[in-house]
Amino acid sequence: MSPFRIERFYARYEHTTRYMLSSSDCESRTIGELLDLEPGAQEGLLESWCGYTEPLGAPALRQAISSLYERTGAGEVVVTSCAEEGIFLLYHAVLRPGDHAIVETPVAAPARGRLGA
């Protein structure tokens, strides 16, 4: 398997660059800082079940996300584990064999060929 080039790029620069403007993650926080954002969060965390959930995401999380929008229900929300997974799903939903996509580099590219090949 070819090296995942964007991860190699981040391995080299992510923790030594003064301003990282290309990351898709949020500003780092401690667990304590996160728990301080909401009253009762520590108790809720201690009662949280850790395990696999439905492929589309936990129903309660999907409901909470959909409540942020006026015209979206929980049935229209898909929770992904990372930005890359969401981008992957989007591309596979809209691109067809023979389509071309332009992406910035560095990226991890599949073996040369067309989508679906």
DAQUI-V578807 format. One record per pair of residues at least 4 apart in sequence whose C-alpha atoms are under 7 Angstrom apart, sorted by the first residue. I is the first residue (numbers start at 1). GAP is how many residues later the second one is. Records with the same first field share a line. If there is no record, write none. Layout:
I = GAP, GAP
//
This chain:
4 = 4, 104
5 = 4, 101, 102, 103
6 = 4, 100, 101, 102
7 = 4
8 = 4
9 = 4
10 = 4
13 = 4
14 = 6
24 = 59
29 = 4, 5
30 = 4
31 = 4
32 = 4
33 = 4
35 = 6, 7
40 = 4
41 = 4
42 = 4
43 = 4
44 = 4
53 = 4, 5
54 = 4
56 = 22, 23
57 = 4, 5, 21, 22
58 = 4
59 = 4
60 = 4
61 = 4
62 = 4, 12, 15
63 = 4, 11
66 = 6, 7, 8, 11
72 = 4
80 = 5, 6
81 = 4
82 = 4
83 = 4
84 = 4
85 = 4
86 = 4
87 = 4
88 = 4
89 = 4
90 = 4
91 = 4
95 = 4
96 = 19
97 = 17, 18, 19
98 = 16, 17
113 = 4
//
